[in-house]
Amino acid sequence: MRRILALGLVLLLSGCGYNKIQTADEAVAAQWSEVVNQYQRRADLVPNLVATVKGYAAYEERVLTEVTNARARVGQVQIGGDVATNPQALAEFQAAQGALSSALSRLLVVAENYPNLKSDQSFRDLQAQLEGTENRIAVARERYIRSVQEYNTLIRKFPVNVTAMMFGHDTKPNFTVENERAISTAPTVDFSQPAQPQPEPSEPQPSTPSGG
């Protein structure tokens, strides 16, 4: 009798989407791990990048400090198992990563003013790694967003929503973006073109005295 009840319960849960919920939940967890891995890869590049730029542009202290501090804030954000399910934690994580993105962008703009820096092989290697990592971050974020959307859609549908409610599966927060295309398009990091020199101001011409 117990076997029959257990079998009936298994069939009931399967029919109500229990297994689908577990599969979707695992997919979200896997995609979140990939997001974290790619962001960590970027953070690991920052010390060498800052050190290389400092060797050519030591007096750009403000920008170098901004990047260093932004990386430190990224490290202070607790990346626990609840980040992907905690809206506040996810927002803090996204804000910290966004601040680092902005600081890195300003650093790369500064690098345009130093031809010797742009031609340095170590810097070019770091630039290539950063560009590749930005691409992987974009892909990982896009896949994570899609997996969360699929999970949230699944547990809202009847009769799966009943099963989700029984076992405490709530909708998961997602990355907030103003432009979806910004996620799938990595920032352009191109040092192949030299910075355009600014035209020097023309000297005022002496006035010609009027005849008379």
PyMOL commands that set and color helices and strands:
alter all, ss='L'
color gray80, all
select helices_A, chain A and resi 2-15+18-56+61-76+87-111+115-119+121-156+160-166+180-184
alter helices_A, ss='H'
color red, helices_A
deselect
rebuild
show_as cartoon
